[in-house]
Amino acid sequence: MGHVVGAFPDQIARRFMRARKTAVLPLLESLAALGQAEKVEEDRFAA
């Protein structure tokens, strides 16, 4: 497999209206727990 490039919660939050890092981070952690996202570094996620 190739190199996985992830995004930080603040980068993801910018893609949604009125989203903040503090609201997006718990959602990303839940997605990672369900196997729908991957935590590639501390506070950095990839899908």
Protein Blocks (a to p, Z undefined) as FASTA:
>chain_A
ZZdddddfklmmmmpghiafklmmmmmmmmmmnopaccfbghiacZZ
